[in-house]
């Protein structure tokens, strides 16, 4: 008789665990089903939050200045490379003529 009481307790525990699991999963399953159906409505303040995010640009005046200086440095580097290449060409022509 003691064995049947142990089995009964085991199945009660399994049932309680099963109910707890499905009780916790029900909101997730409902949210997933709503998303699949496309019936999820965005929050009411989503437009104002999006406008606030767009208003705060990640590129500020300081970073614009850095980008401008970087472009100027790239132009100077290109100019220096052209001068060095031109000097090598002239040295090759002079050295080859002798």
C-alpha positions as CSV (number, residue, x, y, z in Angstrom):
1,X,0.0,0.0,0.0
2,X,2.9,2.3,0.7
3,X,4.0,2.0,-2.9
4,X,0.7,3.2,-4.3
5,X,0.8,6.3,-2.2
6,X,4.3,7.1,-3.5
7,X,3.1,6.7,-7.1
8,X,0.2,8.9,-6.4
9,X,2.4,11.6,-4.9
10,X,4.7,11.4,-7.9
11,X,1.8,11.9,-10.3
12,X,0.5,14.8,-8.3
13,X,4.0,16.4,-8.4
14,X,4.1,15.8,-12.2
15,X,0.7,17.4,-12.6
16,X,1.6,20.5,-10.5
17,X,4.8,21.0,-12.4
18,X,2.9,20.6,-15.7
19,X,0.4,23.2,-14.6
20,X,3.1,25.6,-13.4
21,X,4.9,25.2,-16.7
22,X,1.9,25.9,-18.9
23,X,0.8,28.7,-16.6
24,X,4.1,30.4,-17.2
25,X,4.1,29.7,-20.9
26,X,0.6,30.9,-21.7
27,X,1.4,34.7,-21.9
28,X,4.4,33.9,-24.1
29,X,2.3,31.7,-26.4
30,X,-0.4,34.3,-26.6
31,X,2.1,37.1,-27.4
32,X,3.7,34.9,-30.1
33,X,0.3,34.1,-31.6
34,X,-0.6,37.8,-31.7
35,X,2.6,38.6,-33.4
36,X,2.0,36.0,-36.0
37,X,-1.5,37.3,-36.6
38,X,-0.1,40.8,-36.8
39,X,-2.5,42.2,-34.3
40,X,0.2,43.7,-32.1
41,X,-0.3,47.4,-31.8
42,X,2.7,49.6,-31.1
43,X,2.7,51.8,-27.9
44,X,0.9,55.1,-28.2
45,X,4.1,57.2,-27.5
46,X,6.2,55.4,-30.2
47,X,6.0,58.4,-32.6
48,X,7.2,60.9,-30.0
49,X,10.0,58.5,-28.8
50,X,11.1,58.1,-32.4
51,X,11.1,61.8,-33.0
52,X,13.2,62.3,-29.9
53,X,15.7,59.8,-31.1
54,X,16.0,61.4,-34.5
55,X,16.4,64.8,-32.9
56,X,19.4,63.8,-31.0
57,X,21.9,63.1,-33.8
58,X,24.8,60.9,-33.0
59,X,26.9,63.1,-35.2
60,X,27.4,66.4,-33.4
61,X,29.3,69.5,-34.5
62,X,32.4,68.2,-32.8
63,X,32.4,65.0,-34.9
64,X,31.6,67.0,-38.0
65,X,34.8,69.0,-37.4
66,X,36.8,65.7,-36.9
67,X,35.4,64.4,-40.2
68,X,36.4,67.6,-42.0
69,X,39.9,67.5,-40.6
70,X,40.2,63.8,-41.6
71,X,39.2,64.6,-45.2
72,X,41.7,67.4,-45.3
73,X,44.4,65.0,-44.0
74,X,43.5,62.5,-46.6
75,X,43.9,65.1,-49.3
76,X,47.3,66.1,-48.0
77,X,48.4,62.5,-47.9
78,X,47.3,62.0,-51.5
79,X,49.2,65.1,-52.5
80,X,52.3,63.9,-50.7
81,X,52.1,60.4,-52.3
82,X,51.8,62.1,-55.8
83,X,54.8,64.2,-55.1
84,X,56.8,61.2,-54.0
85,X,55.7,59.2,-57.0
86,X,56.6,62.1,-59.3
87,X,60.1,62.3,-57.7
88,X,60.7,58.6,-58.2
89,X,59.7,58.9,-61.9
90,X,62.1,61.8,-62.4
91,X,64.9,60.0,-60.6
92,X,64.4,57.0,-62.8
93,X,64.4,59.1,-66.0
94,X,67.5,60.9,-64.8
95,X,69.3,57.8,-63.7
96,X,68.3,56.0,-67.0
97,X,69.6,58.8,-69.2
98,X,73.2,58.7,-67.9
